[in-house]
Amino acid sequence: MRVFGEDGEEIGAVEGVLHLEESEVYRLFGAERGWMDGRALPAHPEGGLVLRTPAVVGRGALSDGVAEVAIQIRAKASKLPEGLYLRMLEELEGALPGLSIGAQAERSGSAGQGAATPLAVEALMPVLPLLEAALERLAARPAQAGSEQQSDVPLSALRRVGAPELRARAERPDRERIIVWREEDRADARWLGLVAERVRQVVARLERAAAWLRGRGGPVAVVRAGRLREGAARLQAGRRPFAGMERGPGLPGGMPEAPVASVLRLCRFFLSPLFDVRDGPNPAMVRLSWQIYEMWCLFTLRRRLAALLPGWAWEERGLERLMQEPEAPAGEVPDGAQDAGIGFTARGPGATLWIDFNPVFTGYLDMQAAEARRFTLSQPRRPDLAIGVQDGRGGRWICLDAKWRAGQWRLGEALSAAHVYRDALRDRASGGAPLASLLLAPSCTEEVAPWFDSSFIEEHGVGILEYRPDRESGEAWLLARMGVKAG
């Protein structure tokens, strides 16, 4: 099997793995038939097969019925480097654990050709690299428990005796000094023992799900079961440095160090009852990459604004609804749609700031338009984000639309929607039309740099902010535009 990009360049495997980009089209030659993750590939009119990658970052498999090659689907390099995508995913999980996985639903929505959702535990496979990396970081950190961290103290200075000290005294009764564990070291060993136990439970759940899938039979189930078993084997290898540690009864005291907490948090996703197949499978939604970006923008905007507004009191609204399946594809507003009430509110000196996620603007001809707080001059619309402020001078607001896009054509198309939002959206409680309508995009390249320029945004009230994990962009401008003093 040979895979080629749209530019005609062959994509070679690296250490047995094909590295492809999400939401991309490739051509497969050297095989009469082919499957990606068990789904048949259509024929190309000019020869070969069409290989369309889904809008999901993660692992997969390509097969021609005889041989199979592993696939690693990564974020497009024109958007974010792979490391920054994983950082974005980790920040999102830190804000609301489980959000990158989603809610129960048979399908995760559509992006181009659409993406079917794996069953049960397999829905968590995009999170598995994070758990593997967290285990590696934990194993590589400086040792905090063991003989290197014990203290040699005189018997006269001993204030508390436990089992380790008694064993040490029994082994060397002639010594006037004794080896003792520092309390934090003993606690660290118990936390590492808990890590070993939790990862063992995750491995067991992955293997159980693999066995269930194999029992279903068929090529799709076999591929999925194989991926789960491979993930279980990698985790089993990752837990070996901690496998001999005993955590003792109950939970360890105190708080775990950051690397331990990261592993335990990721394990919780796999150990949720939602992903257990003993009582039958529960379908689960895998977020598409553009959905992950939209939600990351919501939480990042709140976190960065909070840093600029110290002392303001923040409240969250309806975040649990983010776990639910979207009512309609992005940008569409179903009949009778209502605001989900998702967002944040911050109260400061004489002002209230709000961030709303997916606010609904009722169509002007709708019968409710006369009473609706938010409406449009044309058809119903639902931007990704709206941010506004209420103070003694009234209300002001800005429309924001997160776009997981890059390049002149794709961003230019999205910027056209920003024009519509600026001209058509109205919020009665916040001064009517928005002060500006901006896109949030992950990458500013030379060909589109003028749209990101602050002078362009200031002059025209539309433009693009570069929004990504490794740099802050535009939050101070948003506050200044709305007349909110930072600091």
N, C-alpha and C positions, 0 to 999 in steps of 0.2 A: 504494500500500500504506500502511495506517495501523495502527500497533501501539498497543495499550492495555494498561495494567497491570491487576492484579486489582482495584484501587480504581476502575477506570473512567477513569483519567487517561491522556490520550494521551501517548505517548513520541515526541517529535519528534527528527528527525536534527539533529546539530550538525556543521556543515561536512561534510555528506554521510555522517556516521557515526551509527548508532543505538547509544546506550550503554545496555546492559542488564545485569542482575545475574545471577550464576551461580545455578543450581538454583532458577530462578523460572519461573512460568507467565505467559504473556502471550497476548493474542488479536490475531489479524491479520485486518483487514477490507480490503475493496477488491480482493480477489483470489479467484478461484475455486479456484486451486491455489497451493501455495507450497512452497518447499524451504529448509531451512537447512543450509548446507554440503552440498547435494546430497541431503539426507534429506527425504522428503515429510512435510508437516505434516498431522496428522489434522484432520478436521472437528470443530467444537464443536457440541454438540446444540442450542445456542441461537443458532447462526449464527457465521459466520467460521471461522477456523482456529486451532488450538491451537499456540502456539509455546513449547516447553519448552527452556530453556537448560540445557546440561550443567553439571556441577560442575567446570568447568575455566575458569580465567581466561585469556583470550586473544582473538584476532581470529576473525571468522567472516564469513559472507555470507548474506544473505536474498534470495531470488529468487521471482518469480511466473511465470517462464518468459519474460517480456518484459523487465522491468527488474531490476536488482540493486542492493542497498544494502549497504554494509559494516556489520558489527556489531563493537562492542568489548564483550566480556563482562568485567565487573569483579567484584571481591569485593563482597558485600553491604555497603552502608554501615553497617548495624547491627552488623557484625562488625569490619571494619577499613577505614579510608580506603585508597584505591587506592595511594597512595604507600607506606603501611606494608605492604601486601601484597607489593609489589615488593621492599621492604627485607627482608621475611621470606624471600622466594625467594632473594634475593642472599646472605643470611646462610646459608641452607641449602646453596647451591652453594659458598660459601666453606668450609663444614665438610666437605663431601664432593662434589667436582665431579661433575656428571652425575646427582646423586640426584633432582633434580626431574623428570628425564626418565624414569628407570626402566630396566627390563630388557626383553629381548626377550619379547614376548607379543602375541597378536592383540588382546586387549582389556584395558582398564585396570581392570576391575572394574565395579561397579554403584553408582549413587547415584540412587535414584528410578528414572528411566526408563533409566538406563544411559548410557554414553558410548563410542561406537566410537573406536578409535585410528586416527589418520592413519598413512599409510605413511612409512617411511624418514625422510628429512630433515624432512618436515613435522611429525614428532613434536617437533621442536625449535622450532617456531614460538612457543610461549609464552616461550621464552628470548630470542627475537629482539629484543623491546623493550629488554631489559637490554643487549644488545650495541649497539643503536643509541644508548642513553643513555650508555653508556661511551665511545663514539666522540665524542659531543657534549661530554662532560666533558673528554676529552683535547684536543679542538680548542679549547676555551674556556680552558684553563689558561694561565697566563703563559708567554710564549715562553721556551724554554730553549736553543734552538739557532737559529743564523742570524746575520746581520750584527750585530744588536743585542747579541748575547752574545759577540762577539769582543773581543779585547783588543789595544790598540795599545801595543807594547813596543819599547824600543830594541834594535838588533841586538846590542849588547854583553850584553844580558840574556837572549838566546835560548839555551836549553839543549838543545833538541831540534828537529829540522827534519823536517817531513813534507811530503806532496804539497801541501796547502793553502798552507803557508808558502813553498814553492818557487815556486808559481804567483804568489803575491802579490809575491815579490821580482822575478820576471821581468817582471811588469807595471809595477813602479815601481822600477827599479834605482837611481834617484837618491836614494831616500829613505833616511834613517838609522834610521827606525823601521819596524816591520813589523806587519801584522795577523796575529794567531795565534788559533787556536781553543783554548779551554780544554778539557782532556781530557774533563771531564764533558759539555760541550756536544757534542763529537764523538760520544761514546757515546750521548747522547740522540738525535742525528740517526740513528744506526744503529738504535736501538730503534724509532724512528718509521718507518724504512724497513721494518723487520720487521712492524710493524703493518699497513702498506699491503699488503705481500705476503700476509700471513695473511688479511686481509679480502678481498683479491682471490680467494684460493682458496675462501673461504666463498661468495662470490658465484658462482663457477663451479660449485660443488657444488649450490647452490640452483637455478641455471638448468638443470643437468643433470637434477636430479630433476624439475623442471617439464616438461622435454621428455619424460622417460620417462612421466610421468603422462598428458600429452597423447596420447602414442602409444597408450595404452590405450583412449581414446575414452570416450564417455559423459558425462553431465552432472556426475556427482560428480568424475570425474577432471579435467574442465575447470575446475571451481571450485577444486579443490586446486592445480592447476597455476598458476592465476591468482594465488593467494595467495603461492605461492613466488616467482613472477616479481616481484610487488610488493615482497616482502621483499628480493630481490636488488637491485632498483632503489634502494631506500632505503639499503642498505648501500653501494652503489656511490657514491651521493652523499655518504655520510658519510666515505668514505676519501679523497675528493679533496684535502683539505688536506695529506695526507701522501703523495700519489701520486708526487710528484717526488723523494722522498728515497731515497737508495740505502743499503742496509744493509751492502753489502760481503760478502765471503765469510765463511762460518761464522756463529756466533752472536755478538752483541755481548758485550763483556766486562762484568763486574759484574752488579748486580741492577737490573732496570727500576724506574722510579718507580711508585707505586701505580696511577695511571690507565692506564699502559701495561700493567702486569701484569693489570689487570682485563679489558682488551680481549683480550689473548692467552689468558687463561684461558677466556673465553667462546668464543673461536674454536675452541679445542680440541674442544669438544663437537661442533661441526659437521664438523670434519675427521676425526673418528673413523671408522675403517673400517666400524663398525656402520651408519653412515648414508650409505654410498656405494652408488649404484644401478647402477654400471657392470656389476657381476657379478650383477645381480638384486636385488630389494628385500629388505630385512630389516625385518620388522615391529618396532616399538618402542613401549614403553608410555609414555603420558603420565600423570603423576600427577594424580589428582583433588585438588581444593583441600583436602579434609579429610585426605587422605593427606599432603599437604605440611605441613599444620599439625601432625599427629601427629609427623612426623619432625623438624620444626623444634623442637617442644617437647623432644624427646629431646636434641638437641644444645645447645639453649639452657640446659636444666637443668644439663647437665654444665659448660658454660662459666661459668654464674653461680655454681654451687657451687664450682668451682675458684677463682674470685675470692675467695670467702669462706673458703677453706681453703688459704692460701698455704703452700707447702712440702710439700703432699701429692703423692705420685707417682701419676699417672693412667695407666691402660692401657685400650686399647679392645679390644672383643671382638666378632668376627663382623660388622663393619660392611659387609663386602663382600656379605653376604646381603641387605642392604637393597635391592640392585639387582635382586633376584629378584622374580618375580611373587608376590603374596600367595597363600597356599594357599586361602583362603576369604574371603568378604566380612567386613568389620569386625564384630567381636563374635562371629562363629561359630568353633567349634572343630571341625575335621574329625576323624573317627575316627582314633585312633592318633597324633594330633598330638604332636610333641615340641617342647620349647623350642628356638628357633633359636640361642640363646646370644648374642644381640645385646645389647650394652650397654657399660658402663664400670665399671672398678674403681679405687678410689683408696685408697692406703695412707698413713696418717698415724701420729701418736704413739699407739701402743697400740690402734689401731682400723683396721678396713677398711670402707670404704663402697662400696656397689654400686648401679648403676642398670641395671635390666633392661627391655628393650623387648619388648612382646607376650609376657610369660611365660605358660605354659600351666599351668592348675590342673585337675588330673584330677578327673573326676566321682567322687563318693564310692562309687558302686556299681560302678565299674570294678574289674576284678580286680587292677589295679596299685595301687589306692588305698592298700593297707596299706603299700606300700613307697615310694610317691611322696613326694617332699619337699614338693610343693605339691599341695593338693587342695581341693575344695569340699565343703560339706555337701549339695549338690544336684547340678546338672548341671555338665559341664565349662565353664570360663569362661576368658577371656583378656583381661585389662585391657590398656590401652595401655602403662602404665609401672608399675614397682614400684621403690621406693627403700628401702634398708635399711642397717643398720650392724651389725657384729660387733665386740665388744670384751670386756674382762674380765667384764662383767656379762651377757654373752650376746648375743642378737640381737633387734633391733626393726625394724619395717618399716612403710611407708605405701604405700597403693595410690593411684595417680593415673590418671585417664582423660581424655585430651585430646578435647575436643568443639568442633568447628568450628560452633558454634551460637550463636544469640542469641535473646532474647525469653523471656517467662515460660513459654509452653507447651513450647517446644523444650528449654529448659534444665531445666524441671521434670521432663520425661520422662527426661532424662539423669540427673538427680539421683536418680531412683528406682533406677537401676542402681547408683549409688554406695552406696545403702542395702544392696543385695544383696551387693555386694563386701565391705562392712564386716562384714556378719553371716555370710557364707558362706565367705569365703576363709581358708585356713590355710596357713602356711609353717612346717613343723616346725623348720627350721634358724634361724628368725628370730622365735621367741617365739609362734608360733601365729597368732592373729588380728591384723589390722593395727591400728596405733595410730589410724589415721584413714583415711578414703576420700574423696578430693577430686577434683573436676573441674578441668580447666584449660580456660578459655574466653577468647576474645579480647576480650570487651567486657562491662563492667559498666554496665548502665543503671539508671535510678532504680527501675523496676518490680521488678527482681530484686536490688537492692542488699543486702537483708537476708541473702541466701544467701552473699554475698561478705564479710560482716562478720566480723572476726576473733573477736569474742566468740561469734558463732553457731558458728563452726568449733570453737573451744575447748570449748564446752559440749557439742556434739552429736557431734563427731568426723566430721562430714560437712560439705560446703560446696563453695564454688567459689573458685578463685584466678584473678584476671584475669591472663592470660598473653599478652603481646604485645610487639612489638619495641621500643616507645618507653618502656617502664617495667619495672622489676623488681618482682616480687611473690611473696612467700611463701617464698623460698628460706631466709632466716634462720629463719623459723618452722618449716620442715621440719626443719632441723638441731636447733633447740631442742627440738622435740617428741621427737626420737630421742635427745636427750641428747648431741649432738655440739657441742663448743664451736667457734664460728667465730673466725677471726682467728689 
